[in-house]
Amino acid sequence: MEETYLLLMEKIVELTEKNGETDAAALAWETGMKHGDILLRLKEMEEKNWLVTYEIDMCCGEEYIVDGLTDAGKAALAELKK
């Protein structure tokens, strides 16, 4: 699980620095993970207060938009890199 968090957090940093924000679809494309798995991990990370996110209600469901890592998320990323 920690490897998954590390991979996602590094991609979130990379994509938000480049584009200002990212979403589950972009993260799935970049990581090769399934979209549903990305959504589960994003929700878990949000519950840990690691992400700045908002949800958009779409016709086919909701989409998470990620603006970046919180200070707690940055600290968790640093800890995971050890």
N, C-alpha and C positions, 0 to 999 in steps of 0.2 A: 504494500500500500504506500509506503514512504517513497518508493521509486516512482510511483504514479504521480503522487503529489509533486515531487521534485520536477519531473518532466513537465507537468502542466504549469507549474509556477514559473519555470524558466521560459516556456513558450508564451505565457501571459505577459511576462516582462518584455520579451522580445517583440511581440506583436503590438502591445500597447505603446511601447516606445516608438515604433515605426508608424502606427496607424491611429493612435489615440485611444482606441478601444478594440475589443475583439469579441467573438461570440463562440458558442459551442460548435457551430459548423466549421468555422475556421480552425478551431483547436482540434477538431476531429481530423480535418484534412492534414494539418501540420504534424500531428502525432501518430496518425494511423489507427487511433482508437475509434470505437463505435460512438456515434452521437449520443445514444442513450447512456453509455458509460460516462461520457464527458459530463452530461447533465447531472448524473448522480454525484460525481466527484465535485462539481461546482457547488452543488447544494451542501455537501459536507463541508467544503472549504468556507462557504458563506456562513454556515452555522458556527464555525470556529473563529469567525470574524477575520478571516484572512483576505477577503476580496471586497472590492468596491463594485457592486453590481446593481443592475436594475432589470426588471422583467418587462417584456413587451408581449401583449396578448396578440397572437397571430390567428388567422382563420383556422389553422391546423394545430394550434396549441400555443404554448408560451415559449418564448426564446429568452435566454439569459444573455445580457450584454455585460461584458466585464470591462471596467474602466482601469483596473490595475489592482495591485496589492495594497492592503492597509499596512500600517506600521507593524501590526502583529503578524501579518503575512510575510513581510520582509524579514522579520526576526525568525519566523518559522523556516523560511527559505534558507537563511544563513545557517540555521541549525541543521537542516537536512543536508546541506553541502559538506558538513564536517565528516 
